[in-house]
Amino acid sequence: MRHALVFFCLFSINVVFAADPLPSWNAGPAKDAIINYVKCATNDGCPLYVTPQERIAVFDNDGTLWSEQPAYFQLLFALDRVRALADQHPEWKTEQPFKAVLENDFKTIAASGKAGLLKIMAVTHTGMTTDEFEKTVRNWIKTARHPEKQVPYTKLVFQPMLELLNFLRANGFKTYIVSGGGIDFLRVWTEDVYGIPPEQVIGSSIKVKLEQRDGKPVLVRQAEIDLIDDKEGKPVGIHRYIGRAPVMAFGNSDGDLQMLQWTDRRENTLKALVHHTDAKREYAYDRESHIGQLDQALKEAQAKGWTVIDMQRDWKRIYPAPTPDN
């Protein structure tokens, strides 16, 4: 009886969705699952109906809304900042991991582990005011190029996901980013690129301190972690910043598993994973990848019937504008 009611609701409002809201998606189970969920969730007579105030959709960023290979783009930003600041730090020519960064020795950078990464992040992300950091990120986003595709990083957002964001907002959903990336790094450009304003961005954060400089109050970024918005930190961030559990959640890696599980606590929700399967147009990776590893989350998605978006199968195109592989 329940399935019959859902079918009736979808059929009865089909005219509202006459135009294809996801033109860069191929016909198939992933596209159907998303469109049918939105149709039912926005129809008061449907069993999956979600009240307007509860229409919360959360999205991971790296690997879900834009590419993340060969390294997280914020890490590439940090490496570029080390190179830009090198003239002010002659000691970096002999001090690791900075020496490795200046020599493009990625093997040594990787071998430095968490301690090396924290050193890099400390000198590139802390000690300046929030305004100074915002200006630095904004300038980098405008000029930096992806090391392999040689296009701006903002050209490597996924066109099908841009369509999805617009489709959800057109139907009364509020779209949030819930990312392991830095909240202040993301907030600089997400509104221009995704249409997601700063107040709807959740990310990892460091503490800030109010100081007086030249007679004016400024916020200074401290070398102290406030929130790691990854894995179990994602439900914490959702609770802290949104205060409502989402009804739709999209991720691409094991780092998103707890966010999808948090969404799955309640009935009538949609959980989805972007599976990177297109080595020609983007990248193909999952269980063995050192970036965006997808193993346990994929197993749980398959076991529980969550939606798996196969990039090669489900997307007609990957990026908004042509790239060397798109």
N, C-alpha and C positions, 0 to 999 in steps of 0.2 A: 504494500500500500504506500509506503514511504517513497519508493522509487517512482511509483505512478504519479504521486503528487509533485515530485521534483520535475518529472518530464512535462507534466501539465503546465507548471509554472514557467519552464523554459520556453515551451511552445507558445504560451500566451503572450510573452513579451518579446518574441523574436523580432518584431518589426523595429523595436528600439535599437537593435544591434545589426541593422541591415547592412551597413558599411563595415568592412573588415577593420576592426580596431588594431589588429596586429599584422600588418601587411608583410613584414619581414620574417614572419614565422611560417613554416610549412604546415600544411594540414596534418594533424596527427594527435595522439593522445595528450601530449603536453599542452598544446594550444587549446584543445577541447576542454581539458581540465580547468585551465585558467578562465577561459571565457564563460564556461558553464557555471563555475563557482561565482563569478562576479554577477552574472545574470540572476542567480538564485539569491545570493546574499543581499542584493539590492531590491528584491521584490518582497513586499510585506506579506504576501500570501504563500511564500515558499518556505519549506521546512528549514532551509539553511539561512534564513533571513538574519541579517546583522544590523542592529540599529546604527544610525549614522555616527553616533559618538563612539561606537566600538569598532569602527572600520579603520583599524590600524594595520598597516603593512610595513614590515621591516625587511631591510636588504643589507646583507654584507656588501662591502665595496670591492676589495681586491679579489679578482677572479669571478665576481658575480656581476658587477656593473662595468668594470673595465679589466683589461688584461693585468697579469701579475708576473709574467715571466720576462726575462730570465731571473729577476729578483723583484721584490716588492718595490713599487715606484718611490715610496717614501725613503727607502734605503738608498736608492740611486740618487735621490735628492741629497741625502746626508753625505754620500761620497762626493758629489759635486761640490758641496759646501766645504768639505775638507780641502779639496783642490783649490777652491777660491780663496781660502783663508791661509793657504800654505806660506805665502810670503811673510805673513805676520808671525809665523811659528817655524823658524829655521830648525828647531829641535826635532820637528816631525820627520826630517830627512833620515834620522837614525832611530826614531822611537816607533815601536809597533803599537797598534796596527796602522798608524798613520803612514809609515814608510811604505807598507804594502798598498795602501790606497793610492799614494802618489806614483807608485810603480805599476799600478793596475794588476797587482798580484792577488787575484781573487782567491786562490788556493790558501794563501796565508791569511787573508781576511776571514775566510770561513773557519780556518783552524783556530783563530783567536777566540771563537765561541762567543758566549753571552758577555763575558767580561770585555772583550774587544768591541763588541757592538755597543755596549753601554758607554765606553770611552768615546766612541764616534758620536753617539747621540748626545752626550753631555756637551761636547764642544760645538755642536751644530744646532742644538735645540734649546739650550738653556743659557741663562745669564743675560739675555736681552729682554726688552719689553715685548709685550704681546703685539703692539703696533709694529715694532721692528721685525718681529718674526713674520707677521702677516705680509709685510712689504717684501720680505725676502722670498717667501713662497710664491707670491703673486708674480714677481719678476721671473722666477725660475719656471713656473708653469708656462709663461709666455714664450720663453726662449729655448728651453731644454728639448732635446730630441731623444727618442727611444734608441738605445744603442744598436738594435738590430733592424728595426723597421724604419728608422730615420724619419719619423714624423713626431709632432708634438704629442705628449702623453694624453692630452685631452682628445686627440683623434682616435685613441684606442679604447674608447667607451663602446659598449655593445649596443648597436642600433635596435635590436629586438627588445632589449631591456629599457631603452628610452621610450619605446612605444608602450611597453607595459606600464611604466611609471605614469605616462600621460593617460592611459586607459583607466587606471585605477583612480587617479585624481578626478577624472571626468565623471566617475561614478561615486564620488563622495568619500573615497579612501584618503587617509592621511599617510603619506609615505615618509619613512624614516630610514636613515642609514645607521646601521649598528656594526661598526668596524673595529678590527684590532688596530687599525692605523690611528695616527694621532688626531685627536679631535680638532686641534687648532690648524693642523695641516689641511684637513679636509674642508673645514668651514670657509676657507679662503675662496674655493672655486666651485663647490657643489651646487650652489644656486644657479650660477651661469651655465653649468654643464648638464645638471640633472633636473633643475627646477626645484631642488630641495633646499630650503632656507637654513641658515646656521642653527636656528633653534630646534631643527629636526635632525640634527647630526649628533650621533653618539659615537665616541671613540675613546681610545686610550688617552690618558691625560696625566700631566705632571702638575704639581702644585704651583700656584702663583701667589705672589706677595705684593701687597700695595705699598708703594714707596713714593716719596716726593722727590722729583728731579726738576731742577730749574723752576721750583715753585709750583709745579703741576703734579697731580697724582698720576702714577702709571702703575701698571701691573707688570711685575718682573717674573719671568719664568724660572723656577727653581729646579735644582737637580735632585728632585724627590718625586717618586711616582705616586700618583693619586689613585688611578684606576687602570688596570690592564683589561681592556674590553675585548677579551678573547676567551673562547671556550666557556668555562663556568662564569666568567666575568660578563658575558653578554646578557644573560637574564638579570644580573645585578644592575647593569647599565640601563636596561629597559625599565626596570622597576624605579630606578633613581630618576631618570629623565622623562619617562613617559607616564608612568603610574597606571598604565593599563596593559593587559596582556594582548599581544597581537593576534589577529585572526589569519594573517597571511605572513609567511616567512620564507625568504629566499637566501640560500647560501651556496657554497661550492666546495667546502672542505670540512675536515674533521673539526676545525676551529669553530664551525657554525653548528655543530651537532647539538650542543646544549640549548642554543637559541631555538632550534626546530623542536626539540623535546619540550621546551617551555611552552611553545605555541601549541603543541600536541596535547597538552594537559586538558584543554577544553574541547568540546565537540564542535563540529561544523567549522573546521579550520582547513587551510590549505598550506602544505609544507612542500617546498621544492628545492632541488639541487641543480645547479648548472654543472654538467659533466663535460669537461674539456676533452673532446674526441677528434678535433679537427686540426691535424698537424699541418695541413697545407695552408689553410686560411688564418689559423691562429696558433695554438699549441695543443698537443695531446699528452695528457698526464693524469694520473690519479694516485694509486696506492704507493708507488715507489718515489714519488716526487718529493724533493726537499722544500719545494714551495707549493703551498696549496694542496697538501696531501689529502686525498679523499679515499678513505678505507672504511673505518667504522661507520661513518655517516652514510656511505653508499649501501653498506650491508643493512643498516636499519631502515633506510628508505625502501629498499627492495622487500624487506620483511614486512613492513607496515603499509606498503602501498602508497608511499609518498610519491609525488611527481618528480621524475628525473628528466631534465631537459638535456637531451643529447645534442650538443652543439652542431655536429656534422649533419645529423638527421633533421633537426627541428628548425634550424635557422637558414633562411635563404641567403642572408648576408650577415657578416659579423660586425663591421664597423660602419659608421655613417657615411664616410667618404672613402674613396679608393686608397688602399695601401698597397705595397708591393705584392701582398698575397691575397688581398680581399677581392 
